[in-house]
Amino acid sequence: MGHSHSHNHSHHHHDLRGRNLIISILLNIIITASQVIGGLVSGSLSLLSDALHNFTDVISLVISYVANRLAKRKASLHRTFGYKRAEILAAFINAATLMVVAILLIIEAIERFSNPQEIESNLVIWLSILAILGNGFSVLLLKADSKANMNLKSAYLHLLTDMMASVAVLIGGILMKFYEVYWVDSLLTLAIAIYLILMGYNLLRDSYKILMLFTPDTIHVKDIVDRIQSIEIIKNVHHVHIWQLNEEEIHFEAHIDFEDDITLSKFEVVLKQIEEIAFHDFGINHVNIQPEFGKYDNKDVIVQD
């Protein structure tokens, strides 16, 4: 049985991620408290909806921070993979909360359309500016890591959408101040909610696929089977599983039928070839092979365990 590993974790990088998340959490607590008070005083639904979204930002950032810390824990006898999936689980939870918050905002916006209320626009303007500055800074802190980490991407999306929502609230505040168009508050809330659904869906789908052990979209099982079976000494590749543990590890396991009863040293040579193909052609960095000769079992590529 063959097994290969490829690790490139950086503890320093994890520490920077943790620090940036802590700063973002503190900023969003301040923003949320300010907007809740301001929304209640001004009567602005869009400001309160922005505060609600900021509150989900705080929750998502805390989840992301905890997941980031857990992901650094080492594997043990009881947890042989450690907590490598903690960040994927955090991404799924955060994406799900985005969708739930969006639905709540749509319900509130529709109810408010039929009963527009006068709003203290000055407070709305100043608090939305505060939110834009705070979330904008947090977005800059997490932007680089969000490109390579699904957990950080979920936190980044929360912050980015909230910053954009605050821009919309600011525009609404200006329109209400100078033109007294109060229904725009509900319209902006509706627009924010629809945008949240669009942003959250892809992340929810991608994290769900990883949690369900689906084969990554970038890998076609038939292609890798055909490629490995092209090695002269191999008769058949069957009982294949390909899954993504997290964003850094893709696993491949299979049973391989050999033409001859080869020695273990010869198998090691073939295993090296398979690992090279898996890594360079398919981006797979964990390979687990069960060698077989003359074994009468199911030779289908996919076997229901």
C-alpha positions in Angstrom: 0.0 0.0 0.0 1.4 3.4 -1.0 0.9 6.7 0.7 2.3 10.1 -0.1 2.1 13.4 1.8 2.8 17.0 0.8 2.6 19.6 3.5 3.4 23.4 3.2 1.8 24.9 6.2 3.3 28.1 7.6 2.7 28.8 11.3 3.7 32.4 10.9 1.1 32.8 8.2 -1.6 31.3 10.4 -0.6 33.7 13.2 -1.0 36.7 10.8 -4.4 35.4 9.8 -5.5 35.1 13.4 -4.3 38.6 14.2 -6.1 40.1 11.2 -9.3 38.3 12.2 -9.1 39.6 15.8 -8.7 43.2 14.5 -11.7 42.7 12.2 -13.8 41.2 15.1 -13.2 44.3 17.3 -13.9 46.7 14.5 -17.2 45.0 13.7 -18.3 44.9 17.3 -17.9 48.7 17.4 -19.7 49.2 14.1 -22.6 46.9 15.1 -23.2 48.6 18.4 -23.2 52.0 16.8 -25.5 51.0 14.0 -28.1 49.3 16.3 -28.3 52.5 18.5 -28.3 54.7 15.4 -31.0 52.6 13.6 -33.3 52.6 16.6 -32.9 56.4 17.1 -33.2 57.3 13.4 -35.9 54.7 12.5 -33.8 53.5 9.5 -34.5 49.9 8.5 -31.6 49.8 6.1 -29.3 50.9 9.0 -30.7 48.2 11.3 -30.4 45.6 8.5 -26.8 46.7 8.0 -26.3 46.4 11.7 -27.8 42.9 11.6 -25.4 42.0 8.7 -22.5 43.4 10.8 -23.6 41.3 13.7 -23.4 38.2 11.4 -20.0 39.5 10.4 -18.9 39.3 14.1 -20.3 35.8 14.4 -18.7 34.7 11.1 -15.3 36.2 12.1 -15.4 34.5 15.5 -16.2 31.2 13.8 -13.4 31.8 11.3 -11.0 32.6 14.1 -11.9 29.5 16.1 -11.6 27.4 12.9 -8.3 29.0 12.1 -7.0 28.0 15.6 -8.4 24.5 15.4 -6.8 23.9 12.0 -3.4 24.2 13.6 -4.0 21.4 16.1 -2.0 18.2 15.4 -3.5 14.9 14.6 -3.9 12.3 17.3 -5.0 8.7 17.9 -8.6 9.8 18.3 -8.5 12.5 15.5 -6.2 11.1 12.8 -6.9 14.0 10.5 -6.7 16.6 13.3 -9.1 19.5 12.7 -8.2 20.0 9.0 -11.9 20.4 8.1 -12.6 23.0 10.7 -12.2 25.9 8.2 -14.4 24.2 5.6 -17.1 23.7 8.2 -16.8 27.4 9.2 -17.1 28.5 5.6 -20.3 26.4 5.2 -21.8 27.9 8.4 -20.9 31.4 7.4 -22.3 31.0 3.9 -25.5 29.6 5.3 -25.9 32.6 7.7 -25.5 34.9 4.7 -28.5 33.2 3.1 -30.7 33.3 6.2 -29.9 36.9 6.9 -30.8 37.8 3.3 -34.2 36.1 3.6 -35.0 38.0 6.8 -34.0 41.3 5.2 -36.3 40.6 2.2 -39.3 40.0 4.5 -38.6 43.2 6.5 -38.1 45.3 3.3 -41.4 44.1 1.8 -43.3 44.9 5.0 -41.7 48.3 5.2 -42.6 49.1 1.5 -46.3 49.4 2.4 -45.5 51.6 5.4 -42.6 54.0 4.7 -41.4 55.9 7.8 -39.7 59.2 8.2 -36.0 58.6 9.0 -33.3 60.8 10.7 -31.0 60.9 7.7 -28.0 62.7 9.3 -27.4 59.8 11.7 -27.8 57.3 8.8 -25.1 59.1 6.8 -22.5 59.4 9.6 -22.9 55.8 10.8 -22.8 54.4 7.3 -19.5 56.3 6.7 -18.2 54.7 10.0 -19.2 51.3 8.7 -17.6 51.8 5.3 -14.3 52.8 6.9 -14.3 50.0 9.4 -15.3 47.2 7.0 -13.1 48.6 4.3 -10.0 48.3 6.6 -11.1 44.7 7.5 -11.5 43.8 3.8 -8.0 45.0 3.1 -6.6 42.9 6.0 -8.3 39.6 4.8 -8.1 40.1 1.0 -4.8 38.3 0.3 -5.6 35.2 2.4 -9.2 35.0 1.0 -7.8 34.0 -2.4 -6.4 30.7 -1.1 -8.5 29.9 2.0 -12.3 29.1 1.9 -12.7 30.0 5.5 -11.1 33.4 5.1 -13.0 33.9 1.9 -16.3 33.4 3.7 -15.3 36.0 6.3 -14.0 38.3 3.5 -17.3 38.0 1.6 -19.3 38.9 4.8 -17.1 42.0 5.2 -17.1 43.0 1.5 -20.9 42.7 1.1 -21.4 44.7 4.3 -19.1 47.4 3.1 -21.1 47.6 -0.1 -24.3 47.6 1.9 -23.0 50.5 3.9 -22.3 52.4 0.7 -25.9 51.7 -0.4 -27.1 52.9 3.0 -25.0 56.1 2.6 -26.5 56.8 -0.8 -30.0 56.2 0.7 -29.3 58.6 3.6 -28.2 61.3 1.2 -31.4 60.8 -1.0 -33.5 60.9 2.2 -31.8 64.0 3.5 -32.1 66.1 0.3 -35.2 64.6 -1.4 -37.2 63.0 1.5 -37.6 59.8 -0.6 -38.0 57.5 2.4 -39.1 54.4 0.4 -35.5 54.2 -0.9 -34.6 52.8 2.5 -36.6 49.6 1.8 -35.5 49.4 -1.8 -31.8 49.4 -0.7 -32.5 46.8 2.0 -34.0 44.6 -0.7 -31.0 45.1 -3.0 -28.6 44.3 -0.2 -30.5 41.0 0.5 -30.5 39.9 -3.1 -26.8 40.6 -3.4 -26.1 38.5 -0.2 -27.9 35.5 -1.7 -25.9 35.8 -4.9 -22.6 36.0 -3.0 -23.4 33.3 -0.5 -24.7 30.6 -2.8 -21.4 29.7 -4.5 -19.5 29.5 -1.3 -22.3 27.4 0.3 -22.2 25.0 -2.7 -18.4 24.7 -2.8 -18.0 24.1 1.0 -21.0 21.6 0.8 -19.2 19.6 -1.9 -16.1 19.3 0.1 -17.9 18.2 3.3 -19.8 15.6 1.3 -16.6 14.2 -0.1 -17.5 14.9 -3.7 -14.8 14.6 -6.4 -13.4 18.1 -7.1 -14.9 19.7 -10.2 -11.4 20.0 -11.7 -10.7 16.3 -11.7 -12.4 13.7 -14.1 -12.2 10.2 -12.7 -12.1 8.5 -16.1 -9.1 10.7 -17.1 -6.9 9.7 -14.1 -8.0 6.0 -14.4 -7.0 5.9 -18.1 -3.7 7.7 -17.4 -2.7 5.2 -14.7 -3.9 2.2 -16.7 -1.6 3.3 -19.5 1.4 2.2 -17.4 2.4 -1.1 -19.0 2.5 -3.3 -15.9 -1.0 -2.3 -14.7 -4.0 -4.4 -15.8 -6.9 -2.6 -14.1 -7.6 0.4 -11.9 -10.8 0.0 -9.8 -12.6 0.9 -6.5 -11.6 4.5 -6.9 -12.2 7.3 -4.4 -11.2 10.9 -5.0 -12.1 13.6 -2.4 -10.9 16.9 -1.0 -10.1 17.0 2.7 -9.6 20.7 2.7 -8.3 23.4 0.4 -4.8 22.1 0.6 -5.2 18.3 0.3 -6.8 16.2 -2.4 -6.8 12.5 -1.7 -6.9 9.6 -4.2 -7.2 5.9 -3.4 -7.7 2.9 -5.6 -7.2 -0.8 -6.0 -4.8 -1.7 -8.8 -4.6 -5.1 -10.5 -1.2 -6.0 -11.8 -0.4 -8.2 -14.8 2.3 -10.1 -12.8 3.0 -11.0 -9.3 5.6 -8.3 -8.8 8.0 -7.7 -5.9 7.4 -5.0 -3.3 10.5 -3.0 -4.6 9.0 -3.0 -8.2 5.7 -1.9 -6.8 7.4 1.1 -5.1 8.8 2.1 -8.6 5.3 2.0 -10.1 3.8 3.8 -7.0 6.3 6.6 -7.6 5.0 6.9 -11.2 1.4 7.0 -10.0 2.2 9.7 -7.5 3.9 11.8 -10.1 1.0 11.5 -12.5 -1.5 12.3 -9.7 0.4 15.4 -8.5 1.6 17.0 -11.7 -1.4 16.2 -14.0 -4.3 16.3 -11.5 -3.1 18.3 -8.5 -3.6 15.3 -6.1 -1.1 15.3 -3.2 -2.2 12.3 -1.2 -2.1 8.9 -2.9 -3.2 5.6 -1.3 -2.9 2.4 -3.5 -4.0 -1.2 -2.7 -2.0 -3.5 -5.0 -3.7 -6.8 -6.2 -2.8 -9.8 -8.3 -5.3 -12.5 -9.2 -7.9 -11.2 -6.7 -11.5 -11.9 -7.6 -13.3 -8.8 -6.6 -15.5 -6.1 -8.2 -13.4 -4.4 -11.0 -15.7 -1.5 -11.5 -14.1 2.0 -11.3 -16.7 3.1 -8.8 -17.7 0.5 -6.2 -20.4 1.2 -3.6 -18.8 0.4 -0.2 
